Amino acid sequence: MDSPDYYTKEILVLGCGNILYGDDGFGPVVADYLISNYKIPENAAVLNLGLSTRGFIFDILLSEEKPKRIIIVDAVSHNGRKPGEIFEVPLDNLVKEKVDDFSFHQGPTSNLLKELRDICGVSIVIISAQPEEIPKEMKQGLSEPLKKAAPRAAVMIYDKYLKPKTDKEKSKYVHPICSCAKC
């Protein structure tokens, strides 16, 4: 069985979250912004996954071909951060147990991502924004801080992971975690 084209890409950017619950829709908004405003290089794909993250990650885990890097974009609450603040979440900081059926920030999705990283060698990056509020009832649309954060996150992701590098930039790049020039 052939894998979809995006499994063969080196880099996948996945916008995750529920657009019907306010700031939880941050990831899909960033993915749509990247798709609409940037030329995505041939070695990458940007996908608005909405709520289908868990199944998508499971499919990648089972596929013969895997990307080298997956960048997850989502709203994650973190104490002490201001609404709209953009930050990376270490994969090992995600909750391992299931709390509800829809959250990406817990098992089994976090466990699938750890398997991709630890067993398959896929680099996992989680880019997040501090939500102002994720409502208990449906309320579509991002808060003002996240509306402003979405383009900033897109620029950051494009510049750091998607923008084609010159030969000079490639030779200077050192991955912050493993110190290699290949990641």
N, C-alpha and C positions, 0 to 999 in steps of 0.2 A: 504494500500500500504506500502510495506516495504521500510525503508530508506536504502540508501547505507551504507556499513560497516563503512565508515569514519565519518558518522554523529554520530555514537555511541562512537567514540574515545573521550577521555578526552581533548586531545590537537590536534589542527590542525595547521600545519604550511603551509601557502599558499604563494607560489612564484608568484608575480603578475608583469605584464609588457609586453612590446612588444619587442621581441628579434630582430625585423627588424629595430628598431630605436635606435641603439647604447646603451647608458647607461640605457635606459628605460628597457632593458632586465635583469637588475640586479637581480630582484626577482626570475625569472625562473632559472637563473644561480646558485643562492644560493640554491634553492630547489633541483636542480639536483645534486649539490655538496653534500648536506646532504644525499640524497638518495644513491649516489654512494660511499660515504666514511664513513658512520656511520650506526650502527645497530639501526634502529628506534624501540623504545620500543613498546610493544603491545598496550599500552594505547594511542598511538599517530599515526598520519599520516602526511606525508609531501607530498604536491601536487604542481606540476608545473601547475598553472592555466593559465599562459599567459594572454590573454585578456578576459577570461571568468569569471572574478571575480564577476561582478555584478550579473549575473545569478546564480552563485554558492552560493553567500551570500543570495540571495532571496530564493533559494531552502532550505537552512539551516533555514532561518526565518520561512518558512512554515512547516518544518518537525516536527514531534512529538518529536524526540530525537535531542538534541543539544550538542555540545561539551561544556566543562567548560571554555576552553580558545581557542581563535583563535589568531595566530601570523601571521600578514601580513608582507611580506618582499617585499619592493619596493624601487625604486629610487625616492627621493623627494627633490626638490630644496629648500634650506633654506638659506637666505642671511647670510653672515658672516661665512659660513662653507667652509672648503677646500674640493676639489674633493677627494672622497674616504673615507671621514670621516663618521663613522657609528654612528647613534643616534636614539633615540626613538622619535616618533612624537605623542604627545597627540591627541587622537581621536577628542577632541573638537577643535583642531586647523585646522582640514581639512575643506575645503571650502564646504558650504552647497548647493550652487547653481551649476547648470550644466553650464560648460563653453564650453566643446566639448564632442563628443560622446565616446572617448576612455579613458579619464583620470579616474583613480581610486580615485584620490585625491580630489574629489568633489562629490556633490549630483548627482544622488540619491544613489550611493554606500556608501558614508559616512553616509547618513541618515539611510540606512539599518543596517550598523554597530552599529550606536547609538541605534537603536531599539533593536538589539540583546543584547547590553550591558544594556540598561535602563529597558527594558520590560522583557527580557528573562534571565537576570543575567549572560550572557556570558562575561567573561573577554576578552577585546580586546587589543592586543599589536601590535604596528606598529613599525617595525624595518626598518630603511632606511639608505641609503648611499647618500651622496651628489654627484650628477652626475657632470662630467666634462662638458659634453654637451649632450643634446638630440637633434639630428639633425632634421631639417625640412623635409628632404627627407630620404628615406630608406638608412640605412647604418648599416649593421649587425656587431656585435662585440662590446664588452665593451672597454672603454678607459683603459689605463694602471692603473690609480688610482682605478678604479672599479674592474679590474681583480685582483688586490692585495687585495681589500676589501672583495671580495666574500668569500674566505676561512676564513677570520677573522670573518665575520658575521656568517658563518656556525658554527664555534667553539663557538662563543658567544651564539648563539641560542641553540646549543646542550648542552653546559655546564649549562646554566641557566634554560632551559625549558624541555629538553628531556633526559638528563643523569639521569639514575636511581639513586635515593638518598638512602643513607644508613639510618637506623633508627635514628642514631645519628644526621645526617644532617637534617632529616625531623623535628625533635623536635626543632632544632635551627632556622628553617626557619620562617621569619616573612615577610609577603607581604608588599612591600614598600608603597602601597597606602592605603590599608584597615587595615593593621597591624594584619591580621589573619594568622594562620598557615595552613589553608586549601587551599587557592588559588593556 
